[in-house]
Amino acid sequence: MIPMLTEKAARGIIEEGKHIGKQREAEKLAKMLREKNNAGMEEVWKRCAYLYTLESFLYKTLNGAMRLVGDKQHEQVWRSKVRTLGPFCLLLWDDPFNQKLAIQKTLYRGAELTKEQVAGYKDMAKNKKALGSFQAC
């Protein structure tokens, strides 16, 4: 199962890279992921975490799509990324080190948000049932 997901994730990264003119970068990232294809879930997860932390189009594309989740005006945009980025997100999310759900965690990373996006998050924060997140996965 893991080799199949790893391959789908690699292909999705390449497809997203081609779409924005970053094919070479995408192929390099995909190659790095494929190197761990048969290494087991822990090694694949470490590689996904590493790839996500690199200064690349991958984290920017992923974060951009995730910020749109729940936004009815941009629903088609983020849903269009599920096929290409979903396998990578699944591999990244499936942390083999932590068996218990962590309730109080915060992940910070620089992000450029428009005034409208900031205002939208401030509005969502008022409603405890609809808290958004800046996390990608």
N, CA, C and O atoms as a MOPAC input file, in Angstrom:
PM7 MOZYME 1SCF
protein

 N      0.80900 1    -1.19700 1     0.00000 1
 C      0.00000 1     0.00000 1     0.00000 1
 C      0.86100 1     1.27500 1     0.00000 1
 O      0.57200 1     2.22100 1    -0.73300 1
 N      1.91800 1     1.29400 1     0.82400 1
 C      2.77200 1     2.48000 1     0.91900 1
 C      3.47900 1     2.76400 1    -0.40800 1
 O      3.49200 1     3.92000 1    -0.83200 1
 N      4.07100 1     1.76800 1    -1.09000 1
 C      4.69700 1     2.06500 1    -2.38400 1
 C      3.71200 1     2.64700 1    -3.40100 1
 O      4.07600 1     3.52600 1    -4.18200 1
 N      2.47600 1     2.16500 1    -3.39300 1
 C      1.47100 1     2.69000 1    -4.31600 1
 C      1.14900 1     4.15600 1    -3.99400 1
 O      1.06100 1     4.98600 1    -4.89900 1
 N      0.97300 1     4.46900 1    -2.71100 1
 C      0.69300 1     5.85300 1    -2.31300 1
 C      1.88000 1     6.76600 1    -2.60900 1
 O      1.71200 1     7.90300 1    -3.04900 1
 N      3.07500 1     6.25000 1    -2.36200 1
 C      4.28200 1     7.03400 1    -2.62700 1
 C      4.37800 1     7.37900 1    -4.11100 1
 O      4.70900 1     8.51000 1    -4.46600 1
 N      4.09400 1     6.42000 1    -4.96400 1
 C      4.13600 1     6.66600 1    -6.40800 1
 C      3.06000 1     7.65800 1    -6.82300 1
 O      3.32000 1     8.54600 1    -7.63500 1
 N      1.86200 1     7.52100 1    -6.28200 1
 C      0.79100 1     8.47700 1    -6.60600 1
 C      1.16000 1     9.88000 1    -6.13300 1
 O      0.89900 1    10.86400 1    -6.82500 1
 N      1.76700 1     9.96500 1    -4.95600 1
 C      2.19600 1    11.26000 1    -4.43100 1
 C      3.26000 1    11.87600 1    -5.33800 1
 O      3.21000 1    13.07000 1    -5.63400 1
 N      4.22300 1    11.06400 1    -5.77800 1
 C      5.28900 1    11.55300 1    -6.66100 1
 C      4.70800 1    12.05600 1    -7.98000 1
 O      5.09500 1    13.11800 1    -8.46800 1
 N      3.78700 1    11.30100 1    -8.55100 1
 C      3.15600 1    11.72800 1    -9.80800 1
 C      2.34400 1    13.01100 1    -9.61700 1
 O      2.33000 1    13.87600 1   -10.49300 1
 N      1.67500 1    13.13000 1    -8.48000 1
 C      0.90200 1    14.33500 1    -8.19300 1
 C      1.79000 1    15.56100 1    -8.06400 1
 O      1.44400 1    16.64100 1    -8.54300 1
 N      2.93800 1    15.38900 1    -7.41500 1
 C      3.89500 1    16.48700 1    -7.27400 1
 C      4.36400 1    16.93600 1    -8.65300 1
 O      4.43500 1    18.13400 1    -8.92600 1
 N      4.68000 1    15.98900 1    -9.51400 1
 C      5.13400 1    16.32300 1   -10.86700 1
 C      4.03500 1    17.04600 1   -11.63400 1
 O      4.30200 1    18.04000 1   -12.30900 1
 N      2.82000 1    16.56300 1   -11.54000 1
 C      1.71200 1    17.20500 1   -12.25200 1
 C      1.50200 1    18.64300 1   -11.77800 1
 O      1.30200 1    19.54600 1   -12.59000 1
 N      1.54800 1    18.85000 1   -10.47700 1
 C      1.38700 1    20.20900 1    -9.94400 1
 C      2.54500 1    21.09800 1   -10.37700 1
 O      2.34500 1    22.26700 1   -10.70600 1
 N      3.75100 1    20.54800 1   -10.37800 1
 C      4.91800 1    21.31400 1   -10.80900 1
 C      4.83200 1    21.72700 1   -12.26800 1
 O      5.15000 1    22.86400 1   -12.61500 1
 N      4.40400 1    20.80800 1   -13.12300 1
 C      4.22700 1    21.12400 1   -14.54700 1
 C      3.21500 1    22.24500 1   -14.72100 1
 O      3.40100 1    23.14800 1   -15.53700 1
 N      2.14900 1    22.17300 1   -13.94900 1
 C      1.05200 1    23.14300 1   -14.06200 1
 C      1.52200 1    24.57500 1   -13.80500 1
 O      0.97200 1    25.51600 1   -14.37800 1
 N      2.52700 1    24.74900 1   -12.95300 1
 C      2.98500 1    26.10500 1   -12.63000 1
 C      4.38800 1    26.40000 1   -13.16800 1
 O      5.02100 1    27.37300 1   -12.75700 1
 N      4.86700 1    25.56600 1   -14.08000 1
 C      6.16700 1    25.81800 1   -14.69700 1
 C      7.35500 1    25.45400 1   -13.82500 1
 O      8.43100 1    26.03300 1   -13.97600 1
 N      7.17900 1    24.51000 1   -12.92100 1
 C      8.25700 1    24.08300 1   -12.02300 1
 C      8.51800 1    22.58200 1   -12.18200 1
 O      8.71000 1    21.86900 1   -11.19700 1
 N      8.52300 1    22.12200 1   -13.41500 1
 C      8.64700 1    20.69000 1   -13.68100 1
 C      9.96000 1    20.11200 1   -13.15500 1
 O      9.96700 1    19.03800 1   -12.55300 1
 N     11.06300 1    20.81400 1   -13.37700 1
 C     12.36300 1    20.29300 1   -12.91900 1
 C     12.39400 1    20.13400 1   -11.40500 1
 O     12.83300 1    19.11200 1   -10.87600 1
 N     11.91700 1    21.16800 1   -10.72400 1
 C     11.86700 1    21.12200 1    -9.25900 1
 C     10.96300 1    19.97500 1    -8.80100 1
 O     11.29100 1    19.24900 1    -7.86200 1
 N      9.83800 1    19.82600 1    -9.46700 1
 C      8.88400 1    18.76900 1    -9.11600 1
 C      9.49800 1    17.38800 1    -9.32200 1
 O      9.31900 1    16.49700 1    -8.49100 1
 N     10.21000 1    17.21100 1   -10.41000 1
 C     10.83800 1    15.91600 1   -10.67800 1
 C     11.90200 1    15.58800 1    -9.63500 1
 O     12.06500 1    14.43300 1    -9.24400 1
 N     12.61800 1    16.60600 1    -9.19400 1
 C     13.62500 1    16.40300 1    -8.14600 1
 C     12.94800 1    15.98400 1    -6.83500 1
 O     13.40700 1    15.05500 1    -6.17000 1
 N     11.86600 1    16.66300 1    -6.46500 1
 C     11.13600 1    16.31300 1    -5.24500 1
 C     10.55800 1    14.90400 1    -5.34500 1
 O     10.62800 1    14.12700 1    -4.39300 1
 N      9.98800 1    14.58500 1    -6.50100 1
 C      9.40500 1    13.25500 1    -6.70600 1
 C     10.47900 1    12.17000 1    -6.61400 1
 O     10.24600 1    11.10700 1    -6.03900 1
 N     11.64500 1    12.44100 1    -7.17600 1
 C     12.74900 1    11.47400 1    -7.10900 1
 C     13.15100 1    11.23000 1    -5.65900 1
 O     13.39200 1    10.09200 1    -5.25500 1
 N     13.22200 1    12.30200 1    -4.88500 1
 C     13.58700 1    12.16600 1    -3.47200 1
 C     12.55100 1    11.33300 1    -2.71400 1
 O     12.90400 1    10.53900 1    -1.84200 1
 N     11.29500 1    11.51200 1    -3.04300 1
 C     10.24000 1    10.72800 1    -2.40000 1
 C     10.31600 1     9.26400 1    -2.83400 1
 O     10.19000 1     8.35900 1    -2.01000 1
 N     10.52000 1     9.04400 1    -4.11700 1
 C     10.58900 1     7.67100 1    -4.63900 1
 C     11.76400 1     6.88400 1    -4.05700 1
 O     11.71100 1     5.65600 1    -3.98600 1
 N     12.81400 1     7.57900 1    -3.64400 1
 C     13.96400 1     6.90000 1    -3.03600 1
 C     13.55800 1     6.12100 1    -1.78500 1
 O     14.22000 1     5.15000 1    -1.41900 1
 N     12.48600 1     6.53400 1    -1.13600 1
 C     12.01800 1     5.88600 1     0.09500 1
 C     10.82100 1     4.97500 1    -0.15100 1
 O     10.16900 1     4.52400 1     0.79100 1
 N     10.54100 1     4.71200 1    -1.40500 1
 C      9.35200 1     3.94700 1    -1.79500 1
 C      9.18000 1     2.63500 1    -1.04000 1
 O      8.06700 1     2.30200 1    -0.63400 1
 N     10.24600 1     1.89600 1    -0.84800 1
 C     10.16800 1     0.58900 1    -0.18400 1
 C     10.82600 1     0.58200 1     1.19400 1
 O     11.17700 1    -0.48000 1     1.70900 1
 N     10.99200 1     1.74700 1     1.78500 1
 C     11.71300 1     1.85400 1     3.05700 1
 C     10.81700 1     1.73100 1     4.28200 1
 O     11.32500 1     1.70700 1     5.40300 1
 N      9.52900 1     1.65400 1     4.11000 1
 C      8.62000 1     1.57300 1     5.25200 1
 C      7.98400 1     2.91500 1     5.56100 1
 O      8.47700 1     3.96600 1     5.15100 1
 N      6.88600 1     2.85900 1     6.29000 1
 C      6.09500 1     4.05900 1     6.54400 1
 C      6.86600 1     5.13200 1     7.29600 1
 O      6.74700 1     6.31600 1     6.98100 1
 N      7.64700 1     4.73500 1     8.27600 1
 C      8.37700 1     5.73300 1     9.05800 1
 C      9.33100 1     6.54500 1     8.18400 1
 O      9.38400 1     7.77000 1     8.29300 1
 N     10.07400 1     5.87300 1     7.32900 1
 C     11.01900 1     6.56500 1     6.44500 1
 C     10.29300 1     7.41300 1     5.40000 1
 O     10.73700 1     8.51500 1     5.07500 1
 N      9.19700 1     6.90800 1     4.88200 1
 C      8.40700 1     7.68200 1     3.91300 1
 C      7.87700 1     8.94100 1     4.58300 1
 O      7.92600 1    10.02500 1     4.00300 1
 N      7.37100 1     8.79900 1     5.80100 1
 C      6.84000 1     9.96100 1     6.52400 1
 C      7.94000 1    10.99200 1     6.76900 1
 O      7.72100 1    12.18800 1     6.57900 1
 N      9.12100 1    10.53700 1     7.18800 1
 C     10.24100 1    11.45900 1     7.41200 1
 C     10.57300 1    12.21100 1     6.12600 1
 O     10.82200 1    13.41600 1     6.14600 1
 N     10.57200 1    11.48400 1     5.00500 1
 C     10.89500 1    12.12300 1     3.73000 1
 C      9.82100 1    13.13800 1     3.34900 1
 O     10.14000 1    14.22500 1     2.86800 1
 N      8.55300 1    12.79200 1     3.55800 1
 C      7.46300 1    13.73300 1     3.26100 1
 C      7.58600 1    14.98500 1     4.11900 1
 O      7.41400 1    16.10100 1     3.62800 1
 N      7.88600 1    14.79700 1     5.40600 1
 C      8.05700 1    15.94500 1     6.29800 1
 C      9.22300 1    16.80900 1     5.81700 1
 O      9.13500 1    18.03700 1     5.82400 1
 N     10.30500 1    16.17100 1     5.40400 1
 C     11.45700 1    16.89900 1     4.88600 1
 C     11.08900 1    17.67700 1     3.62100 1
 O     11.40800 1    18.86000 1     3.50000 1
 N     10.42700 1    17.01900 1     2.69300 1
 C     10.03800 1    17.68200 1     1.44100 1
 C      9.11700 1    18.86200 1     1.70500 1
 O      9.22300 1    19.89900 1     1.05100 1
 N      8.21700 1    18.70000 1     2.66100 1
 C      7.27900 1    19.77600 1     2.98300 1
 C      7.99400 1    20.98900 1     3.57300 1
 O      7.55000 1    22.12100 1     3.38100 1
 N      9.09100 1    20.76400 1     4.28600 1
 C      9.79100 1    21.88500 1     4.91500 1
 C     10.75900 1    22.59400 1     3.97300 1
 O     11.25000 1    23.67400 1     4.30100 1
 N     11.03900 1    22.01400 1     2.82100 1
 C     11.92600 1    22.67300 1     1.85900 1
 C     11.28100 1    23.94500 1     1.31000 1
 O     10.05800 1    24.04900 1     1.21800 1
 N     12.11300 1    24.88900 1     0.95500 1
 C     11.62700 1    26.10600 1     0.29700 1
 C     11.35600 1    25.73400 1    -1.15500 1
 O     12.25800 1    25.74600 1    -1.99200 1
 N     10.09500 1    25.40300 1    -1.43900 1
 C      9.73700 1    24.95500 1    -2.77800 1
 C      8.28800 1    25.29600 1    -3.08300 1
 O      7.55000 1    25.78900 1    -2.23000 1
 N      7.90600 1    25.02200 1    -4.31100 1
 C      6.52100 1    25.25300 1    -4.71200 1
 C      5.56200 1    24.32700 1    -3.96800 1
 O      4.38000 1    24.64100 1    -3.82500 1
 N      6.06900 1    23.17900 1    -3.48900 1
 C      5.19600 1    22.16300 1    -2.89800 1
 C      4.45200 1    22.69300 1    -1.67700 1
 O      3.22500 1    22.61100 1    -1.61700 1
 N      5.18300 1    23.23600 1    -0.70300 1
 C      4.48500 1    23.71900 1     0.48900 1
 C      3.61500 1    24.92500 1     0.15900 1
 O      2.55400 1    25.10700 1     0.75500 1
 N      4.05500 1    25.74400 1    -0.78200 1
 C      3.26300 1    26.92700 1    -1.14400 1
 C      1.95200 1    26.52100 1    -1.81600 1
 O      0.89500 1    27.07600 1    -1.51500 1
 N      2.02700 1    25.56300 1    -2.71600 1
 C      0.82800 1    25.08000 1    -3.40400 1
 C     -0.11400 1    24.39700 1    -2.42500 1
 O     -1.32500 1    24.61200 1    -2.45000 1
 N      0.46000 1    23.57700 1    -1.57100 1
 C     -0.34000 1    22.85400 1    -0.58300 1
 C     -1.01400 1    23.81600 1     0.39200 1
 O     -2.21000 1    23.69800 1     0.65700 1
 N     -0.25600 1    24.75700 1     0.92000 1
 C     -0.83400 1    25.72900 1     1.85200 1
 C     -1.90000 1    26.57900 1     1.17300 1
 O     -2.94600 1    26.85800 1     1.76000 1
 N     -1.63500 1    26.98500 1    -0.05300 1
 C     -2.61400 1    27.78800 1    -0.78500 1
 C     -3.92700 1    27.05600 1    -0.96000 1
 O     -4.99900 1    27.63900 1    -0.80100 1
 N     -3.84000 1    25.77800 1    -1.28800 1
 C     -5.06000 1    24.97800 1    -1.46200 1
 C     -5.77600 1    24.77900 1    -0.13500 1
 O     -7.00100 1    24.88600 1    -0.07100 1
 N     -5.03400 1    24.49400 1     0.91800 1
 C     -5.65300 1    24.22900 1     2.21700 1
 C     -6.31600 1    25.47200 1     2.80800 1
 O     -7.31200 1    25.36400 1     3.52200 1
 N     -5.77200 1    26.64200 1     2.51500 1
 C     -6.40400 1    27.87200 1     3.01000 1
 C     -7.77600 1    28.07800 1     2.38900 1
 O     -8.60900 1    28.79400 1     2.94500 1
 N     -8.01400 1    27.46100 1     1.24700 1
 C     -9.29800 1    27.62500 1     0.56000 1
 C    -10.35500 1    26.61800 1     1.00800 1
 O    -11.52800 1    26.75400 1     0.65900 1
 N     -9.94700 1    25.61200 1     1.77800 1
 C    -10.91000 1    24.60700 1     2.24800 1
 C    -11.97500 1    25.29800 1     3.08700 1
 O    -11.67000 1    26.04100 1     4.02000 1
 N    -13.21400 1    25.04200 1     2.74200 1
 C    -14.33500 1    25.65500 1     3.45100 1
 C    -14.83200 1    26.93700 1     2.81300 1
 O    -15.88700 1    27.44800 1     3.18900 1
 N    -14.08600 1    27.46400 1     1.85100 1
 C    -14.48200 1    28.68700 1     1.14900 1
 C    -15.33700 1    28.28600 1    -0.04900 1
 O    -14.83500 1    27.71800 1    -1.01900 1
 N    -16.61400 1    28.58200 1     0.02600 1
 C    -17.54900 1    28.16800 1    -1.03400 1
 C    -17.18100 1    28.76300 1    -2.39300 1
 O    -17.40100 1    28.12900 1    -3.42500 1
 N    -16.62300 1    29.97500 1    -2.40100 1
 C    -16.26700 1    30.61900 1    -3.66800 1
 C    -15.11800 1    29.90200 1    -4.37800 1
 O    -15.00900 1    29.95800 1    -5.60300 1
 N    -14.27000 1    29.23500 1    -3.61200 1
 C    -13.09200 1    28.58800 1    -4.19500 1
 C    -13.10200 1    27.07300 1    -4.01600 1
 O    -12.05300 1    26.43100 1    -4.06100 1
 N    -14.26600 1    26.51700 1    -3.81900 1
 C    -14.37100 1    25.08100 1    -3.56100 1
 C    -13.77100 1    24.24700 1    -4.69300 1
 O    -13.08800 1    23.25600 1    -4.43300 1
 N    -14.01500 1    24.63500 1    -5.93200 1
 C    -13.48200 1    23.87800 1    -7.07000 1
 C    -11.95700 1    23.90300 1    -7.09700 1
 O    -11.32600 1    22.93500 1    -7.52000 1
 N    -11.36400 1    25.00900 1    -6.64600 1
 C     -9.90400 1    25.12100 1    -6.66000 1
 C     -9.29400 1    24.08900 1    -5.72100 1
 O     -8.44800 1    23.29600 1    -6.13300 1
 N     -9.72000 1    24.09400 1    -4.45800 1
 C     -9.09900 1    23.15100 1    -3.52700 1
 C     -9.49400 1    21.71000 1    -3.82400 1
 O     -8.69500 1    20.79500 1    -3.62100 1
 N    -10.70300 1    21.50100 1    -4.29700 1
 C    -11.10200 1    20.12400 1    -4.63600 1
 C    -10.28100 1    19.59000 1    -5.81900 1
 O    -10.04100 1    18.38600 1    -5.91300 1
 N     -9.85800 1    20.47300 1    -6.71100 1
 C     -9.06200 1    20.03700 1    -7.86000 1
 C     -7.67600 1    19.54000 1    -7.43800 1
 O     -7.01600 1    18.83400 1    -8.20100 1
 N     -7.24200 1    19.89500 1    -6.25600 1
 C     -5.92400 1    19.48700 1    -5.76100 1
 C     -5.95900 1    18.14400 1    -5.02500 1
 O     -4.90700 1    17.56500 1    -4.75500 1
 N     -7.14300 1    17.64800 1    -4.70100 1
 C     -7.24800 1    16.40000 1    -3.94100 1
 C     -6.60200 1    15.24000 1    -4.69500 1
 O     -5.88600 1    14.43700 1    -4.09700 1
 N     -6.84400 1    15.15000 1    -5.97800 1
 C     -6.28900 1    14.04800 1    -6.77300 1
 C     -4.76300 1    14.10500 1    -6.83400 1
 O     -4.10000 1    13.07200 1    -6.74200 1
 N     -4.20800 1    15.30100 1    -6.98900 1
 C     -2.76100 1    15.41800 1    -7.16100 1
 C     -2.00600 1    15.50900 1    -5.83600 1
 O     -0.95600 1    14.88500 1    -5.68300 1
 N     -2.52100 1    16.26800 1    -4.88800 1
 C     -1.80600 1    16.46800 1    -3.62700 1
 C     -2.32100 1    15.59800 1    -2.48600 1
 O     -1.66400 1    15.47800 1    -1.45200 1
 N     -3.48100 1    14.99600 1    -2.66600 1
 C     -4.06700 1    14.16000 1    -1.62000 1
 C     -3.16900 1    13.02700 1    -1.14900 1
 O     -3.01200 1    12.84700 1     0.05900 1
 N     -2.56600 1    12.24700 1    -2.06400 1
 C     -1.69200 1    11.15400 1    -1.61000 1
 C     -0.50800 1    11.65200 1    -0.77600 1
 O     -0.14100 1    11.02300 1     0.21600 1
 N      0.08800 1    12.77400 1    -1.17300 1
 C      1.19400 1    13.33300 1    -0.38900 1
 C      0.69800 1    13.74900 1     0.99400 1
 O      1.35500 1    13.48100 1     2.00000 1
 N     -0.45600 1    14.39900 1     1.04100 1
 C     -1.02900 1    14.81800 1     2.32800 1
 C     -1.29600 1    13.61900 1     3.22600 1
 O     -1.03300 1    13.66800 1     4.42700 1
 N     -1.81100 1    12.55900 1     2.65500 1
 C     -2.09500 1    11.35600 1     3.43800 1
 C     -0.80800 1    10.77900 1     4.02600 1
 O     -0.77300 1    10.40200 1     5.19800 1
 N      0.23800 1    10.71000 1     3.22000 1
 C      1.51600 1    10.19600 1     3.71500 1
 C      2.10200 1    11.10300 1     4.79200 1
 O      2.66200 1    10.61800 1     5.77500 1
 N      1.97700 1    12.39400 1     4.61500 1
 C      2.50000 1    13.35100 1     5.58700 1
 C      1.69200 1    13.31800 1     6.87800 1
 O      2.25300 1    13.43300 1     7.96800 1
 N      0.40400 1    13.16500 1     6.76100 1
 C     -0.49000 1    13.17100 1     7.91900 1
 C     -0.33500 1    11.92100 1     8.76600 1
 O     -0.51300 1    11.97800 1     9.98200 1
 N     -0.01100 1    10.80700 1     8.15800 1
 C      0.04600 1     9.52500 1     8.85400 1
 C      1.35200 1     9.37700 1     9.62700 1
 O      2.19500 1     8.55200 1     9.27400 1
 N      1.52000 1    10.17400 1    10.67800 1
 C      2.71700 1    10.21300 1    11.50600 1
 C      2.86800 1     8.90700 1    12.29200 1
 O      2.07700 1     8.64800 1    13.19900 1
 N      3.86800 1     8.08000 1    11.96300 1
 C      4.02200 1     6.79300 1    12.64200 1
 C      4.60700 1     6.90500 1    14.04900 1
 O      4.63800 1     5.91300 1    14.77600 1
 N      5.06700 1     8.08400 1    14.44500 1
 C      5.68300 1     8.25800 1    15.75800 1
 C      4.65900 1     8.47500 1    16.86400 1
 O      4.87800 1     8.07200 1    18.00600 1
 N      3.55600 1     9.10200 1    16.52900 1
 C      2.56300 1     9.45600 1    17.53900 1
 C      1.31500 1     8.60500 1    17.38400 1
 O      0.59600 1     8.71300 1    16.39000 1
 N      1.06700 1     7.76800 1    18.36300 1
 C     -0.10700 1     6.91300 1    18.32700 1
 C     -1.32900 1     7.61100 1    18.91300 1
 O     -2.46400 1     7.23900 1    18.61700 1
 N     -1.09500 1     8.63000 1    19.75000 1
 C     -2.19200 1     9.37000 1    20.35900 1
 C     -2.39100 1    10.68200 1    19.61400 1
 O     -1.43500 1    11.28000 1    19.12100 1
 N     -3.62300 1    11.11500 1    19.53900 1
 C     -3.94900 1    12.38000 1    18.89900 1
 C     -3.44800 1    13.52900 1    19.75900 1
 O     -3.76100 1    13.59600 1    20.94800 1
 N     -2.68900 1    14.41700 1    19.18300 1
 C     -2.20200 1    15.59600 1    19.90000 1
 C     -3.25400 1    16.68600 1    19.79200 1
 O     -3.65500 1    17.07000 1    18.69300 1
 N     -3.68900 1    17.17000 1    20.91600 1
 C     -4.76400 1    18.16000 1    20.92000 1
 C     -4.21600 1    19.57400 1    20.80300 1
 O     -4.77800 1    20.39100 1    20.07400 1
 N     -3.14300 1    19.87700 1    21.49700 1
 C     -2.62200 1    21.24100 1    21.54600 1
 C     -1.31000 1    21.34600 1    20.77800 1
 O     -0.23900 1    21.30000 1    21.38200 1
 N     -1.37600 1    21.48500 1    19.47500 1
 C     -0.17800 1    21.67600 1    18.65800 1
 C     -0.38300 1    22.88200 1    17.77200 1
 O     -1.48700 1    23.13400 1    17.28700 1
 N      0.68400 1    23.62300 1    17.56600 1
 C      0.63800 1    24.76500 1    16.67000 1
 C      1.81100 1    24.65400 1    15.71100 1
 O      2.94200 1    24.40500 1    16.12800 1
 N      1.54100 1    24.83700 1    14.43700 1
 C      2.57800 1    24.80700 1    13.42100 1
 C      2.61700 1    26.18200 1    12.77000 1
 O      1.60700 1    26.66300 1    12.25600 1
 N      3.78200 1    26.80800 1    12.79500 1
 C      3.91900 1    28.12500 1    12.19800 1
 C      4.82400 1    28.04400 1    10.97600 1
 O      5.83300 1    27.33800 1    10.97100 1
 N      4.45000 1    28.75600 1     9.98000 1
 C      5.27700 1    28.88400 1     8.79000 1
 C      4.86800 1    30.19100 1     8.14200 1
 O      3.69400 1    30.55900 1     8.17200 1
 N      5.80500 1    30.88300 1     7.56700 1
 C      5.48900 1    32.14100 1     6.92000 1
 C      4.47400 1    31.96600 1     5.81500 1
 O      4.54600 1    31.02300 1     5.02700 1
 N      3.54000 1    32.87400 1     5.76600 1
 C      2.51500 1    32.81700 1     4.72300 1
 C      2.12900 1    34.23500 1     4.34400 1
 O      2.03700 1    35.11900 1     5.19600 1
 N      1.90800 1    34.43400 1     3.08300 1
 C      1.43300 1    35.72500 1     2.61500 1
 C     -0.06800 1    35.62200 1     2.41100 1
 O     -0.53800 1    34.88900 1     1.54100 1
 N     -0.81400 1    36.36100 1     3.21800 1
 C     -2.26700 1    36.34200 1     3.12800 1
 C     -2.76500 1    37.70600 1     2.68400 1
 O     -2.17700 1    38.73700 1     3.01100 1
 N     -3.84100 1    37.69400 1     1.94700 1
 C     -4.46500 1    38.95400 1     1.55800 1
 C     -5.24400 1    39.49400 1     2.75000 1
 O     -5.51400 1    38.76300 1     3.70300 1
 N     -5.60000 1    40.76200 1     2.69900 1
 C     -6.40400 1    41.35800 1     3.76800 1
 C     -7.73700 1    40.63700 1     3.89800 1
 O     -8.26200 1    40.47700 1     5.00000 1
 N     -8.27700 1    40.20400 1     2.77000 1
 C     -9.55500 1    39.48900 1     2.78100 1
 C     -9.42400 1    38.14200 1     3.49200 1
 O    -10.32100 1    37.74400 1     4.23500 1
 N     -8.32400 1    37.44900 1     3.26900 1
 C     -8.11600 1    36.15600 1     3.92700 1
 C     -7.97500 1    36.32800 1     5.43800 1
 O     -8.54500 1    35.55800 1     6.21100 1
 N     -7.21800 1    37.33500 1     5.85500 1
 C     -7.05600 1    37.60300 1     7.28400 1
 C     -8.40100 1    37.93800 1     7.90500 1
 O     -8.73800 1    37.43300 1     8.97600 1
 N     -9.17100 1    38.78800 1     7.23600 1
 C    -10.50100 1    39.15200 1     7.74300 1
 C    -11.39900 1    37.92100 1     7.83400 1
 O    -12.15400 1    37.77200 1     8.79500 1
 N    -11.32000 1    37.04700 1     6.84500 1
 C    -12.11700 1    35.82300 1     6.85700 1
 C    -11.77400 1    34.92900 1     8.03900 1
 O    -12.66900 1    34.36300 1     8.66600 1
 N    -10.48700 1    34.79500 1     8.35100 1
 C    -10.08300 1    33.97600 1     9.49500 1
 C    -10.50600 1    34.62100 1    10.80900 1
 O    -10.88500 1    33.92600 1    11.75200 1
 N    -10.44200 1    35.94900 1    10.87200 1
 C    -10.90500 1    36.63600 1    12.08600 1
 C    -12.39300 1    36.39100 1    12.29900 1
 O    -12.84000 1    36.17300 1    13.42500 1
 N    -13.15200 1    36.42700 1    11.21500 1
 C    -14.59400 1    36.15400 1    11.31900 1
 C    -14.84100 1    34.71100 1    11.75500 1
 O    -15.69700 1    34.45300 1    12.60100 1
 N    -14.08900 1    33.77000 1    11.17500 1
 C    -14.26400 1    32.36200 1    11.54100 1
 C    -13.90600 1    32.11600 1    13.00200 1
 O    -14.53200 1    31.29000 1    13.66700 1
 N    -12.89500 1    32.83600 1    13.50500 1
 C    -12.45800 1    32.63400 1    14.88900 1
 C    -13.54700 1    33.01000 1    15.88600 1
 O    -13.55300 1    32.51400 1    17.01200 1
 N    -14.45800 1    33.87200 1    15.48900 1
 C    -15.56600 1    34.26300 1    16.36500 1
 C    -16.54300 1    33.11200 1    16.56300 1
 O    -17.20700 1    33.02800 1    17.59600 1
 N    -16.63300 1    32.22800 1    15.57800 1
 C    -17.53400 1    31.08400 1    15.63300 1
 C    -16.71100 1    29.84400 1    15.97400 1
 O    -15.99200 1    29.32900 1    15.11800 1
 N    -16.80600 1    29.36400 1    17.19900 1
 C    -15.97500 1    28.24100 1    17.65200 1
 C    -16.24900 1    26.95200 1    16.89600 1
 O    -15.46000 1    26.01100 1    16.98400 1
 N    -17.32800 1    26.89000 1    16.16900 1
 C    -17.64500 1    25.68700 1    15.40400 1
 C    -16.96000 1    25.68200 1    14.04300 1
 O    -16.93700 1    24.64800 1    13.37500 1
 N    -16.41000 1    26.80000 1    13.62200 1
 C    -15.83700 1    26.89700 1    12.27700 1
 C    -14.45300 1    27.51600 1    12.31000 1
 O    -14.20400 1    28.50700 1    11.62400 1
 N    -13.54900 1    26.94900 1    13.09700 1
 C    -12.19600 1    27.47700 1    13.14500 1
 C    -11.39400 1    26.97700 1    11.95900 1
 O    -11.32600 1    25.77100 1    11.71800 1
 N    -10.79800 1    27.87800 1    11.22800 1
 C     -9.95600 1    27.50600 1    10.10100 1
 C     -8.54900 1    27.23500 1    10.57200 1
 O     -8.23900 1    27.41100 1    11.75000 1
 N     -7.70800 1    26.81400 1     9.67800 1
 C     -6.34000 1    26.48800 1    10.03400 1
 C     -5.41200 1    26.94700 1     8.92800 1
 O     -5.77800 1    26.95500 1     7.75200 1
 N     -4.21500 1    27.32600 1     9.31600 1
 C     -3.20000 1    27.68100 1     8.33800 1
 C     -2.32800 1    26.47000 1     8.02500 1
 O     -1.41600 1    26.56600 1     7.20400 1
 N     -2.59100 1    25.33800 1     8.66500 1
 C     -1.81300 1    24.13600 1     8.42400 1
 C     -2.17500 1    23.53100 1     7.08300 1
 O     -3.31300 1    23.62700 1     6.62300 1
 N     -1.18800 1    22.90700 1     6.46600 1
 C     -1.44000 1    22.29300 1     5.16900 1
 C     -1.94500 1    20.86000 1     5.28600 1
 O     -2.75000 1    20.43500 1     4.45800 1
 N     -1.52500 1    20.14600 1     6.22700 1
 C     -1.98000 1    18.74900 1     6.35500 1
 C     -2.23900 1    18.42300 1     7.78500 1
 O     -2.62800 1    17.29900 1     8.10200 1

